[in-house]
Amino acid sequence: MIKDIIFDLGNVIINYNQDKIINNFTIDEDEKIFIKEKIFKSPEWELLDLGQINNNGAIEEIQKRNDTKYNKLINIFLHEWYKTQPINEDIVEIAKKLKEKNYNIYVLSNMAQETYEYFKDIDFFKLCNGIVISSYENVKKPDERIFNILLTRYKLNPKECLFIDDDDTNRSYDTANKIGILGRKVEPNSNKDIIKLLNEFNITL
């Protein structure tokens, strides 16, 4: 019997659409390509999620590797990008209904500390029984260790947990299912697919 619902944040609770985020900062095609290839795909992007570097450190390292003409763009983007992400309020409503039905709500997410600090006071987090963010643990999904941190810290039985994540590589689900956590990949930012997943496990709102 499922008692605990584990939510990812990006593309579940928070709409993390890279193209839309980039469009908030530039209309120049070269700059768009630069952000996608040299920032989102930079090694520092992963280090931010691992808590091994902060925004200022990431800016410094990325600027060192690239043409100085991008320095201002790098600085503005790293300090402001996460502020352009909207909350998926329809999915927050699903979480509220689950809470009303006495399900426990947890978060397991890869996220930089500055990003989490910006969002930590939104209504969704007030519903949560526990929160595990990669940058505070220095380990990220799909590493099994971060799943075990959640299970151990909050004394959860994996067979009573349903995991809601949009991971398009399926690696997070491979890890989750390996240790007994239930669930499947959901479509990004889709309340309908989350409701479908809940129904697959006999959870009605």
C-alpha positions as CSV (number, residue, x, y, z in Angstrom):
1,M,0.0,0.0,0.0
2,I,1.4,3.4,-1.0
3,K,1.7,5.9,1.8
4,D,4.5,8.2,0.6
5,I,4.6,10.2,-2.7
6,I,8.1,11.4,-3.7
7,F,8.2,14.4,-6.1
8,D,11.0,15.6,-8.3
9,L,11.0,19.4,-8.7
10,G,12.3,20.3,-12.2
11,N,9.6,19.7,-14.9
12,V,7.3,18.4,-12.2
13,I,6.6,21.1,-9.6
14,I,8.8,23.7,-11.4
15,N,8.6,24.2,-15.1
16,Y,12.2,23.8,-16.3
17,N,12.0,24.4,-20.1
18,Q,15.4,25.3,-21.2
19,D,14.3,26.9,-24.5
20,K,11.8,29.1,-22.7
21,I,14.3,30.0,-20.1
22,I,16.9,31.0,-22.7
23,N,14.3,33.1,-24.6
24,N,14.0,35.3,-21.5
25,F,17.6,36.4,-21.8
26,T,18.3,36.9,-25.5
27,I,16.9,36.8,-29.0
28,D,20.3,36.4,-30.6
29,E,20.7,32.9,-32.0
30,D,24.4,32.8,-31.3
31,E,23.8,33.7,-27.7
32,K,21.1,31.1,-27.4
33,I,23.4,28.4,-28.7
34,F,26.1,29.6,-26.3
35,I,23.8,29.3,-23.3
36,K,22.7,25.9,-24.3
37,E,26.1,24.5,-25.2
38,K,28.5,26.4,-22.9
39,I,26.4,26.9,-19.7
40,F,23.7,24.2,-19.5
41,K,26.2,21.5,-20.8
42,S,29.1,22.8,-18.8
43,P,30.8,20.7,-16.1
44,E,29.9,23.5,-13.7
45,W,26.2,22.9,-14.2
46,E,26.6,19.4,-12.7
47,L,28.9,20.8,-9.9
48,L,26.1,23.2,-8.9
49,D,23.7,20.3,-8.5
50,L,26.4,18.5,-6.4
51,G,27.0,21.5,-4.2
52,Q,30.6,21.6,-5.1
53,I,30.5,25.1,-6.5
54,N,28.3,28.2,-6.1
55,N,27.0,30.6,-8.8
56,N,29.9,32.9,-8.5
57,G,32.4,30.1,-8.8
58,A,30.6,28.7,-11.9
59,I,30.5,32.1,-13.5
60,E,34.3,32.5,-13.0
61,E,35.1,29.1,-14.4
62,I,32.8,29.4,-17.5
63,Q,34.1,32.9,-18.2
64,K,37.7,31.6,-18.1
65,R,37.0,29.2,-20.9
66,N,35.1,31.4,-23.3
67,D,35.3,34.6,-25.3
68,T,35.1,37.7,-23.0
69,K,32.2,39.0,-25.1
70,Y,30.0,36.6,-23.3
71,N,31.1,37.6,-19.8
72,K,28.0,39.8,-19.1
73,L,25.6,37.2,-20.5
74,I,27.2,34.5,-18.3
75,N,27.0,36.6,-15.2
76,I,23.4,37.7,-15.7
77,F,22.2,34.3,-16.8
78,L,23.7,32.3,-13.9
79,H,22.3,34.8,-11.3
80,E,18.9,35.1,-12.8
81,W,17.9,32.1,-14.9
82,Y,16.0,30.2,-12.1
83,K,13.9,33.2,-11.4
84,T,12.2,32.8,-14.8
85,Q,10.8,29.3,-14.0
86,P,7.1,29.2,-13.4
87,I,5.5,26.9,-10.8
88,N,3.2,24.2,-12.1
89,E,0.2,25.2,-9.9
90,D,-2.0,22.5,-11.3
91,I,0.5,19.9,-10.1
92,V,0.8,21.6,-6.7
93,E,-3.0,21.2,-6.5
94,I,-2.5,17.5,-7.0
95,A,0.0,17.4,-4.1
96,K,-2.5,19.3,-1.9
97,K,-5.2,16.8,-2.7
98,L,-2.9,13.9,-1.9
99,K,-2.0,15.6,1.4
100,E,-5.7,15.9,2.2
101,K,-6.0,12.2,1.7
102,N,-3.3,11.6,4.3
103,Y,-0.5,10.7,1.9
104,N,3.0,11.9,3.0
105,I,4.7,14.2,0.5
106,Y,8.5,14.1,0.0
107,V,10.9,15.8,-2.4
108,L,14.0,14.2,-4.0
109,S,15.6,16.5,-6.6
110,N,18.8,17.5,-8.2
111,M,19.1,21.3,-7.7
112,A,21.7,23.9,-6.9
113,Q,21.5,25.6,-3.5
114,E,20.8,29.1,-4.9
115,T,17.9,27.7,-6.9
116,Y,16.4,25.9,-3.9
117,E,16.8,29.0,-1.7
118,Y,14.9,31.0,-4.2
119,F,11.9,28.6,-4.3
120,K,12.0,27.2,-0.7
121,D,9.1,29.4,0.5
122,I,6.5,28.4,-2.2
123,D,3.3,26.8,-1.0
124,F,4.3,23.3,-2.2
125,F,7.1,23.0,0.3
126,K,4.7,23.6,3.1
127,L,3.0,20.3,2.2
128,C,6.2,18.3,2.5
129,N,7.1,15.8,5.2
130,G,10.7,15.8,4.1
131,I,13.0,17.3,1.4
132,V,16.3,16.0,0.0
133,I,18.1,18.3,-2.4
134,S,21.3,17.1,-4.2
135,S,23.5,20.1,-3.6
136,Y,23.1,19.8,0.2
137,E,23.9,16.1,0.1
138,N,26.8,16.3,-2.4
139,V,25.3,13.4,-4.4
140,K,22.6,13.5,-7.1
141,K,20.2,11.2,-8.9
142,P,20.5,8.6,-10.3
143,D,23.1,7.7,-7.7
144,E,21.5,5.1,-5.3
145,R,23.0,6.9,-2.3
146,I,20.6,9.9,-2.6
147,F,17.6,7.6,-2.6
148,N,18.9,5.8,0.5
149,I,19.4,9.2,2.2
150,L,15.7,9.9,1.7
151,L,14.6,6.5,2.8
152,T,16.9,6.4,5.9
153,R,16.4,10.0,7.0
154,Y,12.6,9.7,7.0
155,K,12.3,6.0,7.8
156,L,10.4,5.2,4.6
157,N,9.6,1.7,3.3
158,P,10.5,1.8,-0.4
159,K,7.5,-0.5,-1.2
160,E,5.2,2.1,0.2
161,C,6.7,4.9,-1.9
162,L,5.6,6.2,-5.3
163,F,8.2,8.3,-7.2
164,I,7.1,11.0,-9.7
165,D,10.0,12.2,-11.9
166,D,10.3,13.2,-15.6
167,D,13.8,11.8,-16.1
168,D,14.0,11.2,-19.8
169,T,17.1,8.9,-19.4
170,N,15.1,6.6,-17.1
171,R,18.2,6.1,-15.0
172,S,16.6,7.6,-11.9
173,Y,13.8,5.1,-12.3
174,D,16.1,2.2,-12.8
175,T,17.8,3.1,-9.5
176,A,14.4,3.7,-7.7
177,N,12.9,0.5,-9.0
178,K,16.0,-1.5,-8.2
179,I,15.7,-0.6,-4.5
180,G,11.9,-1.2,-4.5
181,I,10.4,2.3,-5.0
182,L,7.4,2.2,-7.3
183,G,6.7,4.4,-10.3
184,R,7.5,5.3,-13.8
185,K,8.7,8.3,-15.8
186,V,6.0,11.0,-16.3
187,E,5.7,13.5,-19.1
188,P,7.3,16.8,-18.3
189,N,5.0,19.3,-16.6
190,S,1.9,17.1,-17.2
191,N,-0.7,17.1,-14.5
192,K,-2.7,14.6,-16.7
193,D,0.1,12.1,-16.8
194,I,0.7,12.4,-13.0
195,I,-3.0,11.7,-12.5
196,K,-2.8,8.7,-14.8
197,L,0.2,7.4,-12.9
198,L,-1.6,7.8,-9.6
199,N,-4.6,5.9,-11.0
200,E,-2.3,3.1,-12.2
201,F,-1.5,2.6,-8.5
202,N,-5.2,2.9,-7.4
203,I,-4.7,6.4,-6.0
204,T,-7.7,8.7,-6.8
205,L,-8.0,12.4,-6.0
